[in-house]
Amino acid sequence: MILSHTVIALGFFDGVHRGHGALLEKTAERARQLGADPVVFTFDRPPKEVVTGRPVLLINSPEDRRALVRRIYGIERVVMAPFDREMMTLPWDKFIEEKLVRDLGAVHLVAGHDYRFGHKNQGNPQLLLDKCAELGLGCDIIPKVEVEGITVSSTYIRTLVEDGDMERAAIFLGHRHCMTRTVCHGQRIGRTIGIPTVNLTVPSHVLVPRHGVYISRVYLPGGQSCAGVTNVGTRPTVCENGSVSVETFLLDFDGDLYGQDIRLEFCRRLRGEEKFDSLDALRDCIRKNIEEAREYFRESRIE
């Protein structure tokens, strides 16, 4: 689809964190000033993965990246271009002239202070500014955003997710770490101990949070949300195949969610994953975690 008169935000936006937020807010602001449409231009996969041939684990799936941009920053048009060999070898100036101006109708571009683009990453913020001036386009380069003296970056946030430090990750993200997936069938062991769960699989190439039990918030298809207790891991008490699953008990919910998409948000890590001597011991510990989740939401007074 050919667009016209757009202000385009440039970046990969893994995590859609507070640094990205400054860029996206500027994009929306410029679009209002110019009477243009705000657009995000990103890629379906990390360029580094294509260039090196090695998988890169990300904070979010492409679907969650798109949804976060829309939900938090109100930018509806997200162009997720395939990063293929043609894109990888496209000269930096042709990327601006052909992909952004000709195909997407750019009148203004917004990028971060460390944005690199084009063949062999030869494009940089200064070249972007110079090219925009040559073409008569507006351009904003967003400086780095810091929290507690630390530059907000996807790389740093990945280390927090790997450590299970979801509260600190939320500070740098500007929102809770989330995962949206379709509820699938599990082994139904939760039902046998009176604690039924909804089961999700981690998307391909997405980082698995540190194994353990988390307080969570789950957003259902109809807009309702429920407090939850989520286990991320291999379920060593009931399973020996070592496969990783994400299972959530929803507090105060009774219904069938199989085949429906839900958004799981991680609030706080309660404990590591354990292997219990019996299902009764597992049930007792989960019940304790459920009470901890109730207390968390009573104290925080947030949804």
N, C-alpha and C positions, 0 to 999 in steps of 0.2 A: 504494500500500500504506500503510495506517495503522499507524504504529508507536506504542509506548507506553513511558513511562519511559526517556527518552533524555537523554544529555548531548550537546549539539550544539556543534560547532566551526563558527564562522562566518568566511567569507572567500573570496577567489577562489583563493588558493594557487598562483599561477603560479610554477613552479620548485620548489615545496614546499621552501623554503629553511630555514635554521636559525631564522629568526624564526618562520616557520610551525611549525617543529618544537617550539618552546617552547609554543605554543598547543595543538598536537596532543597533546603529552605531558601537559599539564594536563588536557585532555579525557579521556584514557585514565585518568588518576589519579582524577579526580572520578567517572568511571563505576564504577571499582572500589569506591570508597568508598560510593557510593549504590546499588550493585547494579543499575546501569542499563546500557544499551547505548550505547557511544560511536558517534556519528554525525558525519559531515562534511556540512555544507550549503554548496553552492557553485553556480555557474551554468555553463551549457554554453558561454557566450561572454562576453567582457568587456562589462560594462554600458556602458563608455565608447564602445565600437564601435556599440552600438545607439543610444545617445543622440546621438552626433555624426554617424553614418552613414559614418565613416571606418574602414577596417580597422586593427586593432591587432595587431601582431606579438607573439607570446608566446614564452616560453621552451619551453613544452611543449604538446603536444596534450591535449585533454580525457582521452584514454585514458591518456596517461602520467601526468597529474596523479593520476588515480584509482589507477593502479598504484603510484606512489610513496607515496601515503598508506597503502596496504595493506602494501606490502613493507617500508617503513622504520619505520612507526609502528604497524602492526598493527591499524589501524582498517578493518574490512571494509565497513561500510556508508557509502557515499559517495552522497549525493543530489545529482545534477547537474541542477538545475531549469532549464527553458528561460527565458532572460531575454527575455521578449516584452513587448508593450505593456501587458498586464495587470500584469505584475510591475513594469514601469518606473513605472507610475502608482499602485502600491499604497502607501498611507500607511504611514509607518514603524511606527506602533503596530499597525496591522492585520497587517503582516508578522510581527510577534512573535506576536500573538494567534491568527492564522489559520494561517499557514504553519508556524510552529514549534511552538506549543503544541497547537492543535487537530489539525493534520494529522500532526505528527511526535511528539507526546507529550513535548515537552521539559519536564524538571524542573530543568535547569541549562544555562546558556549560557556559552560561552567565546569571546571576541573579542579582537582586537588593539587597541592603543592608538589607532590611526588608522582604525578601522572605521567606515564610513559606509554607510547603508542607507535604503531607503524612497524615496518619490517625491522627486525633486530632491536626494537625499542628505541629507534633513533629519534622519535618525536619526544619533546619534553615541554614543560610549561612555557618556557621562553619562546620556543619555536611556534607553539600554539598561539601565543599572544601576537607574535609578528605576522603569522599567516592570517589571523583574524583581522588585523589592521589592514593588511593588503587587500583582503576580500570585502572590507567594509562591514565586518561582523563585530558585534560586541563580545567581550570575553572577560570572565572573572576567574582568577586563580585563588582558591580558598587556602588560607594558611593552615598549618597543623593545629589540631585541637588537643589540649592537654587536660588531664584530670589528675590532681594530686602530683603534679610535676611529671607525669608519664604521658607520652604521646599516645593518643587513642589510635589503635591499629588492629586490624583483623588478626595479625600474628600474635599480638599480646593476648587478645581475647580468646584465641584458640587454646593458649596455655591454661587460661582460667577454666575453660570448659573441660579440658583434659584432667584438670585437678579436681573437678567437681565443685569449684567455688562459684556457684551460680549467683550469689548475692553480689559479689564483686563484679562478675561478668555483667550483671544488669546495670551497674553503675556506669560502666564504659559503653555498653550497648545503648543505654537510654531506654531499654525495655527488657523484659525477661527473655532469656534464651528460649526458643520455641522450635517445635517440630510438628508439621502438619502431615497426617497420614490417614490412610483408610484402615478402619478397624478390621482385623482379620481373626480367624479362628485360632485359638490356642489349644492347650491340652485339657482345659476345663478343670484343672486341679484346684483353682481358687474356689470354684463352686462346691467342691467336696468338703472344704473346710469353712464354708459359710462366708467366704470373702471373694466374690466373683470379680474378675478384672476384665478390662478391655486390653487387647493386645495389638501392638504396632511393631512394624519392622523398620529398622533404620535405613533411610535411603542410601543408595549407592554413592560412594565417595563423600559421604557426610560423616563428620567426626562423631564418635560415640562418647558421650560424657563418661567420666570416671564411674566404674561400676559401683553401685550402691543404691540406697533408698533415698528418695527425694520427696519433699512436700511439693505439690504441683497444683496448677490450675488448669482445668480442661474446658475448652470452649466447644460447645456442641453445635450441630448444623443449624438449629433454630435460633441461635443467639444466646441461649442459656449457658451459664458457666457453673462448674462444680469444683469444689475443693477435691484434691486427690492425693493419693500416696502412690508413688511410682517406683518400681524396681527396674533398674538398668543392669543387665548382666546375664549370667548363664544359668541362673536358678539351680545352684549346686545341690540343694536339698531334694529336688524332685526330678532333675534332669542331668544326664551324664554325657550328652553329645557335644557340649561346649558351645553351642550356638547362642548368639547374643539376642536377647529379646528386650522389649520395653513393655512392661505390664503395669496398668494403673487401676487401682481401686477407687471408684468414684463415691465420695461421701454423699449420702442423702439423694441417691439417684437410683431409679429402678426402671430399666427399659432395655431395649435391644438396639445396639448401635452397629451391628455387623454390616459391613459394606458401606458405611458412612464415613465421611471425612471429619476428623476432629483436630483441633489445635491444642497441643500439649505445651504448657509453659512451665519451666523449672524454677522453683522459688528458693529452696534451701535443701542442702544435702544433710540428711539425718545421720546416716551411718554407712559403713561399708557393707558389701554383700557378704552374707554368712551362710555356712552350711549347718543346719540344725539337726539334732539327733532324731527329731520326730516332727510330724506334721502339726501336732499339738503345740510344740514349742515354736514352730514357725507362725502358727495362727496367733499365739499370745503376743509375739513380738510385733506382728503387723497391727494388731489391735492397739498396742502401745503407740505405734507410729501414727495410727489414725487419730488418737487423742492429741498427739503432738501437732498434727496438722490442724485440728480444730482450734487448738490454743494459738497457733501461729496466726490464723486468720482473725481470731478474736482480738489479738493484741495489735496486729498491723492495721486492721480496719480497711483493708484494701481488697479489691476483687482481683 
